[in-house]
Amino acid sequence: MRLLNLVLGTVVAAVGFWLIWGSVSPFLVLGWAFAVGLFLCVMADSISKIWAWSTLLLGIESFVWPLVLMVQLKGASDTVPEAEMGTMLSAVVLGLFSSVFWVSFAYGLFNRARKADSAPPKERPAALLGSRSTKKKKKIG
């Protein structure tokens, strides 16, 4: 189950990277996916941490997307046409909104993983261990 989540988290981060850079070499995207997969394999020891790191990376990618778009649209000229200004404004609004969403989602997942790691282990009920309870029932009345 952990391996499936590791692969899915890597795919999410790789698709985010591909959406940012657009027409980048597929080898660069595969390199990013390999780096993210290796990072998740080393840093995330639970499914919660895998998705916490994946959503944090997606939030960072969402924050970088408008910046990359601004650099790409500006090009060589000093002035930017009005249509491209509208595109930049939309990218900034959507990028910041999605960035805040994904980073806050990652924050919640990190908190959940931290609480699960610090919680004391639960004792298994006697019924699951295969032995009967030795406690006697009290009679009322």
Residue frames as qw, qx, qy, qz and C-alpha x, y, z in Angstrom:
[[0.000, 0.886, 0.463, 0.000, 0.00, 0.00, 0.00],
 [0.317, -0.778, 0.107, 0.532, 2.88, 2.38, 0.82],
 [0.418, -0.113, 0.596, 0.676, 4.48, 1.71, -2.57],
 [0.202, 0.644, 0.649, 0.352, 1.27, 2.59, -4.41],
 [0.149, -0.947, -0.236, 0.160, 0.97, 5.86, -2.50],
 [0.452, -0.546, 0.331, 0.623, 4.65, 6.58, -3.14],
 [0.363, 0.200, 0.654, 0.632, 4.14, 6.14, -6.89],
 [0.055, 0.803, 0.554, 0.213, 0.95, 8.25, -6.88],
 [0.301, -0.873, -0.070, 0.377, 2.58, 11.03, -4.86],
 [0.442, -0.313, 0.473, 0.695, 5.51, 11.05, -7.27],
 [0.271, 0.464, 0.670, 0.512, 3.15, 11.25, -10.25],
 [0.084, -0.914, -0.392, 0.066, 1.28, 14.19, -8.67],
 [0.340, -0.757, 0.171, 0.531, 4.52, 16.13, -8.16],
 [0.421, -0.077, 0.622, 0.656, 5.77, 15.26, -11.65],
 [0.199, 0.673, 0.629, 0.334, 2.53, 16.37, -13.31],
 [0.179, -0.932, -0.186, 0.255, 2.70, 19.65, -11.37],
 [0.415, -0.517, 0.400, 0.633, 6.28, 20.15, -12.59],
 [0.362, 0.242, 0.703, 0.563, 5.25, 19.38, -16.17],
 [0.076, 0.844, 0.520, 0.108, 2.35, 21.86, -15.98],
 [0.279, -0.834, 0.024, 0.475, 4.65, 24.60, -14.73],
 [0.295, -0.491, 0.522, 0.633, 7.27, 24.29, -17.41],
 [0.649, 0.588, 0.037, -0.482, 5.00, 23.35, -20.34],
 [0.847, 0.508, -0.153, -0.018, 7.15, 22.33, -23.26],
 [0.267, -0.720, 0.640, -0.029, 10.13, 21.03, -21.33],
 [0.426, 0.349, -0.821, -0.152, 12.05, 17.91, -22.28],
 [0.872, -0.291, -0.245, -0.307, 10.41, 14.65, -21.13],
 [0.734, 0.097, -0.509, 0.439, 13.80, 13.58, -19.75],
 [0.034, 0.354, -0.378, 0.855, 13.77, 16.58, -17.43],
 [0.688, -0.330, -0.009, -0.646, 10.30, 15.63, -16.18],
 [0.921, -0.083, -0.382, 0.012, 11.42, 12.03, -15.66],
 [0.481, 0.264, -0.500, 0.670, 14.49, 13.30, -13.81],
 [0.304, -0.381, 0.261, -0.833, 12.25, 15.39, -11.55],
 [0.859, -0.236, -0.178, -0.417, 9.96, 12.41, -10.99],
 [0.813, 0.069, -0.494, 0.301, 12.94, 10.22, -10.08],
 [0.211, 0.323, -0.456, 0.802, 14.28, 12.86, -7.68],
 [0.540, -0.347, 0.123, -0.756, 10.87, 13.29, -6.02],
 [0.914, -0.128, -0.330, -0.198, 10.38, 9.53, -5.76],
 [0.659, 0.150, -0.530, 0.512, 13.79, 9.13, -4.16],
 [0.065, -0.360, 0.344, -0.865, 13.09, 12.03, -1.80],
 [0.725, -0.302, -0.031, -0.618, 9.73, 10.56, -0.76],
 [0.885, -0.019, -0.462, 0.051, 11.25, 7.12, -0.29],
 [0.488, 0.177, -0.524, 0.676, 13.87, 8.53, 2.08],
 [0.089, -0.238, 0.303, -0.919, 11.85, 11.17, 3.95],
 [0.671, -0.173, 0.000, -0.721, 8.37, 9.65, 4.21],
 [0.050, 0.165, -0.973, 0.153, 7.99, 6.55, 6.33],
 [0.300, 0.395, 0.786, -0.369, 4.18, 6.57, 6.38],
 [0.256, 0.560, 0.658, 0.432, 1.38, 7.21, 3.94],
 [0.115, -0.932, -0.301, 0.167, 0.45, 10.45, 5.71],
 [0.350, -0.681, 0.279, 0.580, 3.97, 11.76, 5.30],
 [0.431, 0.150, 0.662, 0.594, 4.09, 10.73, 1.64],
 [0.128, 0.752, 0.553, 0.333, 1.01, 12.82, 0.90],
 [0.283, -0.886, -0.114, 0.349, 2.17, 15.64, 3.18],
 [0.401, -0.437, 0.431, 0.680, 5.40, 15.98, 1.23],
 [0.326, 0.342, 0.700, 0.535, 3.64, 15.53, -2.13],
 [0.015, 0.876, 0.467, 0.118, 1.07, 18.23, -1.40],
 [0.342, -0.793, 0.074, 0.499, 3.79, 20.54, -0.06],
 [0.400, -0.149, 0.571, 0.702, 5.71, 20.11, -3.31],
 [0.188, 0.603, 0.668, 0.395, 2.51, 20.77, -5.25],
 [0.166, -0.921, -0.287, 0.205, 1.97, 23.95, -3.22],
 [0.373, -0.592, 0.311, 0.643, 5.48, 25.14, -3.96],
 [0.337, 0.161, 0.689, 0.621, 4.98, 24.35, -7.64],
 [0.065, 0.800, 0.577, 0.148, 1.69, 26.29, -7.60],
 [0.252, -0.868, -0.047, 0.424, 3.52, 29.27, -6.11],
 [0.385, -0.381, 0.506, 0.671, 6.29, 29.13, -8.73],
 [0.442, 0.476, 0.699, 0.299, 3.90, 28.75, -11.70],
 [0.179, 0.949, 0.256, -0.045, 2.88, 32.45, -11.97],
 [0.297, -0.785, 0.348, 0.418, 6.50, 33.53, -11.65],
 [0.489, -0.068, 0.724, 0.482, 7.57, 31.24, -14.49],
 [0.360, 0.693, 0.598, 0.182, 4.64, 32.43, -16.60],
 [0.021, -0.964, -0.037, 0.264, 5.60, 36.07, -16.02],
 [0.353, -0.564, 0.556, 0.498, 9.16, 35.42, -17.15],
 [0.461, 0.207, 0.771, 0.387, 7.96, 33.51, -20.20],
 [0.264, 0.823, 0.498, 0.067, 5.43, 36.17, -21.24],
 [0.148, -0.886, 0.100, 0.427, 7.75, 39.10, -20.70],
 [0.820, 0.425, 0.202, 0.326, 10.26, 37.74, -23.19],
 [0.580, 0.091, 0.060, 0.807, 12.64, 40.27, -24.72],
 [0.009, 0.654, 0.240, 0.717, 10.38, 43.33, -24.73],
 [0.110, 0.054, -0.537, 0.835, 10.01, 45.77, -21.85],
 [0.506, 0.020, 0.142, -0.851, 6.26, 46.25, -22.34],
 [0.165, 0.141, 0.976, -0.027, 3.63, 43.57, -22.03],
 [0.281, -0.263, -0.516, -0.765, 0.39, 43.64, -24.08],
 [0.508, -0.247, 0.282, -0.776, -2.90, 43.99, -22.24],
 [0.893, -0.023, -0.308, -0.328, -4.06, 40.45, -23.11],
 [0.684, 0.164, -0.615, 0.356, -0.92, 39.00, -21.58],
 [0.085, -0.330, 0.489, -0.803, -1.38, 41.16, -18.49],
 [0.764, -0.190, 0.018, -0.616, -4.80, 39.52, -18.00],
 [0.883, 0.089, -0.461, 0.020, -3.19, 36.11, -18.33],
 [0.384, 0.295, -0.607, 0.630, -0.57, 37.05, -15.75],
 [0.391, -0.317, 0.324, -0.801, -3.20, 38.36, -13.33],
 [0.895, -0.107, -0.169, -0.398, -5.21, 35.14, -13.65],
 [0.771, 0.186, -0.546, 0.269, -2.07, 33.08, -13.10],
 [0.112, 0.351, -0.554, 0.747, -1.11, 35.07, -10.00],
 [0.608, -0.264, 0.204, -0.720, -4.58, 34.80, -8.46],
 [0.946, -0.013, -0.217, -0.240, -5.03, 31.10, -9.23],
 [0.656, 0.319, -0.567, 0.382, -1.42, 30.26, -8.38],
 [0.042, -0.365, 0.553, -0.748, -1.52, 31.96, -5.00],
 [0.747, -0.207, 0.109, -0.622, -4.94, 30.54, -4.16],
 [0.948, 0.063, -0.303, -0.076, -3.91, 26.97, -5.04],
 [0.465, 0.401, -0.592, 0.521, -0.54, 27.43, -3.34],
 [0.318, -0.368, 0.472, -0.735, -2.15, 28.48, -0.08],
 [0.887, -0.097, -0.032, -0.451, -4.61, 25.59, -0.34],
 [0.887, 0.189, -0.409, 0.103, -1.97, 22.91, -0.96],
 [0.294, 0.414, -0.595, 0.623, 0.49, 24.23, 1.63],
 [0.487, -0.326, 0.390, -0.710, -2.21, 24.41, 4.30],
 [0.943, 0.000, -0.159, -0.293, -3.38, 20.92, 3.34],
 [0.701, 0.311, -0.543, 0.342, 0.21, 19.69, 3.70],
 [0.079, -0.450, 0.525, -0.718, 0.44, 21.42, 7.09],
 [0.773, -0.226, 0.177, -0.565, -2.61, 19.49, 8.27],
 [0.944, 0.141, -0.295, -0.030, -1.16, 16.21, 7.01],
 [0.431, 0.427, -0.589, 0.534, 2.17, 16.90, 8.74],
 [0.382, -0.391, 0.447, -0.708, 0.31, 17.59, 12.00],
 [0.919, -0.071, -0.021, -0.386, -1.67, 14.38, 11.60],
 [0.826, 0.277, -0.445, 0.209, 1.49, 12.37, 10.97],
 [0.144, 0.471, -0.574, 0.654, 3.24, 13.99, 13.95],
 [0.621, -0.314, 0.326, -0.640, 0.32, 13.17, 16.27],
 [0.965, 0.056, -0.168, -0.192, 0.19, 9.59, 15.01],
 [0.643, 0.388, -0.537, 0.384, 3.93, 9.20, 15.62],
 [0.003, 0.391, -0.571, 0.722, 3.75, 10.57, 19.17],
 [0.763, -0.289, -0.008, -0.578, 0.59, 8.70, 20.20],
 [0.387, -0.356, 0.832, -0.175, 1.10, 5.69, 22.48],
 [0.295, 0.059, -0.866, -0.399, 0.48, 2.35, 20.80],
 [0.714, -0.201, 0.032, -0.670, -3.02, 1.04, 21.29],
 [0.324, -0.204, 0.907, -0.176, -3.45, -2.22, 23.13],
 [0.410, -0.025, -0.746, -0.525, -5.17, -4.94, 21.23],
 [0.715, -0.273, 0.161, -0.623, -8.44, -6.16, 22.69],
 [0.445, -0.278, 0.839, -0.144, -8.39, -9.58, 24.29],
 [0.790, 0.387, 0.389, -0.275, -10.92, -10.89, 21.75],
 [0.595, 0.743, -0.282, -0.116, -8.45, -10.25, 18.94],
 [0.051, -0.630, 0.768, -0.102, -5.64, -12.00, 20.76],
 [0.655, 0.046, -0.722, -0.219, -7.55, -15.26, 20.89],
 [0.278, -0.102, -0.816, 0.496, -7.86, -15.45, 24.67],
 [0.325, -0.717, -0.548, -0.283, -10.95, -14.87, 26.74],
 [0.105, -0.661, 0.257, -0.697, -11.22, -12.12, 29.21],
 [0.477, -0.111, -0.790, 0.368, -10.57, -13.22, 32.77],
 [0.175, -0.134, 0.320, -0.921, -12.62, -10.47, 34.33],
 [0.047, -0.414, -0.904, 0.098, -15.79, -11.60, 36.08],
 [0.174, -0.530, -0.355, -0.750, -19.02, -9.74, 35.59],
 [0.066, 0.010, 0.616, -0.785, -20.47, -8.04, 38.61],
 [0.152, -0.528, -0.813, -0.193, -24.01, -8.92, 39.47],
 [0.142, -0.224, 0.118, -0.957, -26.28, -6.01, 40.10],
 [0.628, -0.320, -0.211, -0.677, -29.11, -6.44, 42.54]]
